[in-house]
Amino acid sequence: MNRVFRLATAPIRFLFFTLLRAFPESVAGPIVFETKSSVGRLFARRLRVNPRLKNYMNLGSANDRLDGYVAVDFFSSGAGYGADLRHPLLIDDDVFDGIFTEHTLEHLNYKEVAGILSECHRTLKPGGTIRIIVPDLSIFVENYVSDNLSWFHDWEREVLKPRGRSMISRMEALSFETQEHGHRSAWDFETMKVFLTRAGFTKICRCSFGEGSDARLLQDKDAVDRTMLSLYVEASKSTIAPEITRTAGG
Ligand SMILES: C[S@@+](CC[C@H](N)C(=O)[O-])C[C@H]1O[C@@H](n2cnc3c(N)ncnc32)[C@H](O)[C@@H]1O
């Protein structure tokens, strides 16, 4: 949004945000988010990327600025490029060598993830790689079923205590991971593989922290609250174009 537009709309925005204070956060939050999305998309510009260069994208970057990466996050989040990942990206086909996304896809529902993974596939160059890190709910389930209390105490120390909370019970960890922080989808390797396959990706593999096929994509955060509960996956865009099926006489 340019400066003239911001100045011209300042009184309207002031009135809008003042009125919103009358509503509880659960109502005002989504209204602000959807308004920012609509205005942001209305004024969005196409991201120009020179396909002849090596290009990488950090999807859901928040404030992270990785060298040689385009940082993409929600409008007015301060990222290099503003976008709503629930909608098609204004980016050309076949421009990125790699896409990195950490702890972001779980903020979208399954339908929205299917959409953004297709967009990632479209914008990757043939042979390009996507590296995905999301919370792995199967880790929580396995530790729950095997009654591994020490894992849950570690989780409490790393995740809840810094937020000034204590764990009510082990089930709270599963509730936290699926219900709080705007999380909208739960993941394990099996589920992620289905979504990546449907988006057209090949060579889908489970990897681990700091391990992968492209050194430039190894941007994983090393904090314990990430490594103890994350799923690390990589997948490629095939270099072979999908076959076009010709109909008789076509
Ligand atoms: C938990 S943060 C992860 C930030 C960073 N990648 C990291 O690993 O710390 C999730 C990010 O997803 C972004 N996000 C969530 N929903 C989004 C949407 N619909 N469009 C764009 N960004 C979105 C948020 O703005 C936020 O920066």
The ligand as an ORCA input file, in Angstrom:
! r2SCAN-3c Opt
* xyz 0 1
  C       4.346    -19.585     13.401
  S       4.698    -18.379     12.191
  C       6.162    -19.099     11.455
  C       7.159    -18.054     11.139
  C       8.547    -18.589     10.731
  N       8.481    -19.325      9.491
  C       9.146    -19.449     11.818
  O       9.474    -20.617     11.531
  O       9.302    -18.969     12.942
  C       3.458    -18.644     10.938
  C       3.468    -17.571      9.876
  O       2.457    -17.887      8.917
  C       1.888    -16.659      8.480
  N       0.554    -16.916      7.941
  C      -0.466    -17.575      8.544
  N      -1.546    -17.570      7.748
  C      -1.199    -16.872      6.614
  C      -1.881    -16.513      5.427
  N      -3.152    -16.836      5.219
  N      -1.202    -15.816      4.497
  C       0.093    -15.451      4.694
  N       0.797    -15.765      5.790
  C       0.150    -16.473      6.749
  C       1.843    -15.802      9.734
  O       1.749    -14.433      9.416
  C       3.144    -16.185     10.416
  O       4.193    -15.313     10.113
*
